[in-house]
Amino acid sequence: MSEKPSLTTKHDLPPSSSNISIPPCTPPCSLHPQSQPLSDHLLLYILPYLPITTLLQLRAVNRHWHTLVSTRRPLRSACFTLSPTHPAIGVSTFELHPVFKKLDYWGYDLHLPTCTPLDGRAQIRGRSVMGEVVGEAMACRPAVREVGVWLCGGVQYTVRREDGVRVKDLVEGFDAVIQERRNAGEGERRFVWDYKIYPFAGFRVILQLSSVQEERMVITPEFFDAAAIVAELREGVRRKENVGVAFCFELPE
């Protein structure tokens, strides 16, 4: 059994899907009945350039495509399913899973004393990311065993998982930071972000604090300036140079 992340005890992985519904094996690529199919060797050079959504759809074509995308290291890396047990070669930077750019996250309302469960506040296309298959994907590539969350002038939380930090691990760790900082004690810095004022826009990797070799990454949240965006749409007035562009409240020196 894979090791649980240190921040929770609720990450039992769901059983893998069966191949029963996948059609029998056919040639991997044949655009014309008389054409020669492309070899797997050539496909491994082509397919990594496709969007992740396309690669995931290819797994349902037949057993051959499913095996190709699910077992070959370049394609597993492109699909964010390659764990840290396979070290990255020739990679010097991180790429976050694209789902974070599409994530609808509601941290809390400044006017409410409590917040609803995370399943209802972290969604993609109206469904909880915590229960979706994408929640089990690696949070970044190359995958890492440790992710630090930078907020209020320092790394406030660290998510650890030996078999790789997943998307839902990072979302859960980030939410833990938000809830802790909103209830900061006396003398501590309180994070007064409200999702209605600054909609969540994703994460930014702090490269100077991250290391591919040490399998450690540090991220900080990004937000949109909702008031400036609304003013521009309604009045046609550009109030800030960064309107519509994600920004961070602070970054390390």
N, C-alpha and C positions, 0 to 999 in steps of 0.2 A: 504494500500500500504506500502511495506517495505521501511524503511528509506534509503535514498541515501548515498553513501560514501561521506565524506567531500571534497574529492579531485576532484569530477566531478559531472556533472548533467546528465550523459548519461548512467545510469544504470537501465533503465526500464527493468524489467525481461520479457523474452519472455513467451508467453502462454505455459502452460504445454501440453505435448503430449497426444493424445487421446489413449484410449484403443481399438479403433475400430479394429486395425490391429492385436490385440493379440488374439490367439486362445482361444476357450472356456476352462474353468477350467478343469484340469485333476489332478490326485493324484500328490502330490509334488515330490515324488521320487519313482520310481518303476523300478528296473533294470530287472525284469523278470515278465511276465504276472501274475504268480502265487505268486509273492513275496508281502509282506506287505509294503505299503509305509511308509517312515520315517515320524515321527511326526514333526510338526513345532518346538516343544520344543527341540528336538534333533538337528534339522537343525540349530537352532540358536547357538548351540555350535560348529558346524562344519563349516558353511559357512564363518564366519569372518576370517578364516585362508586362504581363497582363495584370489588370486590376485584381485585387484579392477576391472581390465578389465573383468575377468570372472564373477564377481558379476553383473556388468552392463549388460553383455550379458544374464544372467539368467532372467533378467526382461522381455525379449522378448519371453520366453518359452510359458507362458500362463498367464491368469489373476491371478492365485494363486501365481505364482512365482513373478509376478510384484508387487502384493500387499505385499508379504512377504518382498522383498528386499527394497521396497519403504517406508514401514511404521514402521518396527521394529527397535528400537533404535540401537542395536548392529550392524545391517547391514547398517543402514544409516550412522553410524559413520565410518564403514569400507569403504563406498563409498564416504566419505567426503561430505555428504549432511545434516548432523545433525548440526543445528544452535546453537548459544550460549544460546538460551532460554532453552535448555536441559543441565543442568550443568554436567560436567564430574565427575564421581565417581571413586575414587581409581586410578586416573591418575595423575602422577607427572611430566610429560614431554610432549613435543610437537613432532608431526610427520608432516613434510611438505608433501603436495600433490606430488605424484611421477611425475606429469607432469613437474615440474620445472627442473628435471634432463634430460628431453627430449626436453626442450624448446630451440629453436634456436632464440637467441636474438642478434640483431645488434644495439648497442647503437649509435655509430656515428663513422665516419671516421675522424681522426685528420686532414686530408688534405682537408676536405670539410667544408665550412662555415655553412651549414645547413644540416638537416637530413630529411629523408622521413617520412610520417605519421607512427605512431606506428603499425597500422594494417599490414604494410608491413615489419616490423622489429621484430615482436614477433610472431613466427610461430611454429607450431608443425605438422610434416609431410607435410610441404609445405602449410599449411592453417593457417590463422590468429587465434591465440588463443583467441583474443578478441571477435570473432564471433562464436566460437565453444561452444558446450554445456559444455565442461569441464571448460570453462571460468567462468561459473556460480557456479561451485563447491566451497566448502570452501577451503581456502588456506592451512589450517592445521586441524589436529584433536588433541585434542578437538578444536572446532572453537573458535575464539576470536573476540572481538569487536574492537581491536586496534593492529596495527602492526607498529613498528618503523623500519626505514631503517638506519642502521649504515654505515657511510661512512666519510672519511676524519676526523677521530678522534672523531666522535660523532653521535648522532641520527639527521640526516639531514631532515628527512621527517617522518610524521606520517599519516597512513591511518586509518580512523575510519569509522565503519559501525555498527550500533546497531544490525542488524540482521545477522551479521557475515561478516568478510572480505573475499571476493571471490578471486579466482585465478586471474581474470583479474584486480581486484582492486589493488592487490599487484604488478602485472606487470606494471600497469599504474603508481603507486606510485614510484616504483623503477626507471622507465624511467624518471619521473619528476626530481628525484634526479640527474640522469646522465646529463640531459640537463641543470640543474641549475649549477652543479659543473663544467661543461665544459666552462661555461660563467662566472666563478667566478670573482668578482670585485677585485679591488686593495686591497692587504693585506689579501685576502681570499685564502684558499687552493684550488687549481684547480686540478680536477681529470683528469689525462691525459691517461686514459685507452682507448685503441683502440681494437675493436673486432678482427681485423686481427692479432694482436700481442698476445692477451690473449683472446681466445674464452670463451664465457660465459659457466659456468658449473653448475649453479644453485645457491641455497642459503644455508647458514648455520645459524642455530638458535643460538643466543648468550644466553645461559641458565642463566648466572648470571644477565642478565638484563630482563629476561622474568619471567612471573608468571601465572601459570594455574589458581590459585584462583582469580586473578585480571583480567583474560581474556585479558592479554597483552603479546605480543610477540615482540622480537627485532631480526631482521635478518640482515645479511650482505652478499653481493654477493661473489661467488667463481668463479675462473677462471682456465683455463688450460694454461700452458706455451707452446705455439704452436712452438716456435723456438726450444726448447729442444726436443720436441716430434719428429719434422721433422728430426732433426740431428740424433736422435737415430735410426729412421727408415731408413735413407739414409746411415749413416756411421757406424751404429752399436755401436756408442759411447754413453755411459750413462753419460751425463754431470751434471745431478742433481739427488739427491736422490728422489725428488718428481716428477720425470717425469711421466706424465700420470695421476697424482693425483691432484685433485682440491685443490687450495690453496686460501687463502685470503691475500690481501695486508696488512691488519692490523686488529688487534683485541684489544678490551679494556683490560687494565691491570687487 
